[in-house]
């Protein structure tokens, strides 16, 4: 699926620190914890709690956030539709990575088991 250059640029310029509280709110409203949110972010990016906080404190864009991340090799197992886009069909790597994160957080908020979210066999 082709996203527009404008869409991809908007995602690249989004500040992780501004989106992070929305993630926290989304999962806490559904009875999940910040610790679980961090577990999901850590699985996808390799960032530990300190590194997640450093990303927030630095007010990095998603472009920088994912440039500094070590993407989990099983991330390509994340499939489905999020924000109207089929993840596995998104051609722009940064947009796909951002949608991976969105999908994982959505699954967490929907109460999916952590083993399934983290794509464990």
N, C-alpha and C positions, 0 to 999 in steps of 0.2 A: 504494500500500500504506500502510495506516495503522499507524503505530507507536504504542505507548502513551505517554501523557504521562510516565510514570515512566521509560520507556526514554529518551525524548528528554531528560529532565532529567538522567539519569545521564551521558549523552554531553556535555551542556552543561557539567557540573561536572567532567569528567575533566581532569586537569592534563596539558598537553602534555609537560612535562618528565619526567613519570613514564612516559608512553607512548613517548617518543622512544627510550630505550634498548632497548625491545622491538622497535621498527622496525629499529634498528641491528643487533641480534642476528639478527633474521629475515633480513635481506639478506646479512649477512656469512656466516651459516651456509650460504648458498646460493652463495657465491663472488662476491657483488656488493660494491661499495664504499660507504663513507659519502659519497664524492663523487657517486656515482650517486644515492644516496638524496636528497642535497641538490638534485641536478638535478631530480628528480621533485617534491620539495616546492616548489622555486622555480617550476617550470612551473605548478603548480596555484595557488600563493598569491601569487607575486610577491616573496616574501621571499628576499633574498640570504643568504649564509652568516652575515653579521653579524646580520641580522634574525632568522634561525632561532635563533642563539645567544641573542639578546636575549629571544626568546619562552621559551626554556629557563630563562634566568637569572631572568626575571620570574615564572616558575611560573604562567603564564597558563592559564586554562581553555580548552577548545576553543571555548567561546562567544566569549571575548576574542580568541583566536587567529584565528578566521575573521572576526570583526568588523574586525580590523586588516588582514586580507589583501585583496588585489585578485585575485579569482578569475579564472582564465584563461577567456576567452570560449568556448573549445573544451571546457571541462569538461563541458558537457552531452553531449558525445560519449562520455563514460565510461558504459558500460552493462554489465549483467551482474548476477550474484548475488554478494553478499559478506555473510558472517555471517547467511545465511538470508534476506536481503532483496534484492529486485530493485531496484537503485539508481534506475533511471529512474521507478519507481513510488512512491518514498518522498516523502511530502507535506511533511514538516517540513524546511525549508531547511537548518538547521544539521546535522541528522542526515544529510541527503543529502550535504552537503559533507564531513562526516567520513567517510562511506562512500566518497566519491570518493577521498580520501586512502588509505583502507584498500585499495581496489581497485588503485590505482596501485602501492602498495608490494607488494601480493600479486603483481602482474604482474612487477615487478622481481625479486622473490625466485624466481619461477618461470622466470626466464631469458628473458623476452620481450625482443625487441629494443627499444632505447631509442626509435627512431623510432615504433614502434607504441605504446609506452607514452605518449609525448607527443602522440599523435594527429596525426602529421605525414602529409600526403598522399603 
